[in-house]
Amino acid sequence: MNVADHGTAIRSRAIAMLEAGVSQKDVALKLGPGLCSIKRWWAAAKCGHSLDTKATSGHPKTLNRAAKIVLAKSLEKRKHSTRNIAKCIAEKGYSTSPRLSIDI
């Protein structure tokens, strides 16, 4: 059996145990999830629904190929370092001191 992730593997094992006649309570104690989860998975399996993990919302957790290329290129061009920014500010006559004096 080819299982994509740990959650799907647990759900598949739980359903296999239930089909073999093990009680829902014993499956919950043996595998670790709560009894309500076991009941929900069993009901979904009886209705023919998938036990696979659903996709989560939000942004992807990994960078795609284009983002990796952009990141690599930006790291190669280090002209905007803190030192260079401070130098440019000083050349224009502004203070880079953390304490600013304001005359009122």
N, C-alpha and C positions, 0 to 999 in steps of 0.2 A: 504494500500500500504506500503510495507516494503522498505524503502530507506536507503542505506548504509551511505550516507554523505550529507552534506548541499548542495553542488554543484549539485548533482544529483537531489535533491529535488527541487531546483530552476528551473533546466532545465525541469523537469517533469511538474511543475506548469505552466511554460511558454508554453509548448506544449499543455497542456490542455486548457489554455486560448485561444491560437491560433485556436485550433480545435473548440472552442465554438464561434468563430467569432470575437474575440477581435483583433484590429489591432496590428501590430508589434510594432508600436510607443507607443501605450498605454501599451502594455505588458512591454516594456522597462522602461517606466516611473513608472509603478506600482511595478515591481519587483527589479529594480535597475541596472541590467546589461546594457551594451551599446546596441544600435540598431544593430550594426554589429554582436554582439554575438547572439542576438535573431534570426537574419536572418540565421546565420550559423547553429544554433540549429534546426531551422525549416527545412532548406534544408536537414540536416542529418536525421531528423525524417521522412521526406517524402521519402527518399531513403531507409529507413528501418535500418539505422545505430543506434548503441547503444548510449544512452545519459549518460551512466555511466562515472564516472571520470576515466581517464586513469592512469595507474601506472606511477609513476615518476621514473626517472633514479637516480642512485647513490646508496649509501649504505643504508641499512635499518636504520630507525630512532630509533628502539628499539633493545635491546640485546636479542639474542636467549637464550634458556635454557642453552646451553653449556657455552656461554660467561658469563652468570650470575653465574654459578658454579665456573668457573675459577676466576672471580672477587672476589667472596666471600672467596675462599681459599686464594687468595693473600692478602686480607685484614686481614685474621687471622694471617698470618705470617708477623709480623711487624719488622723483624730483620734488614731491610734495611731503618731504619729511618734516618733522617738528623743527629741526634745526634750520632747514631752508625757509620755512614759513617765518620763523623768528628773525632770520637775517633780512628777509624782504620787509618785514614790519619795521625793523630798526633802520634800514636804508631810507624809508619814507619819513623817518623822524618821529615815529610813534614809540611809546614805551612798551616794553615787553614784561615789565615788572608786574607781579601779581597784585601789588598794592597801587591802585590808581589814585592820584591826587587830583581832586577837582576843585578849581577855584570858583567860588560863588561870588 
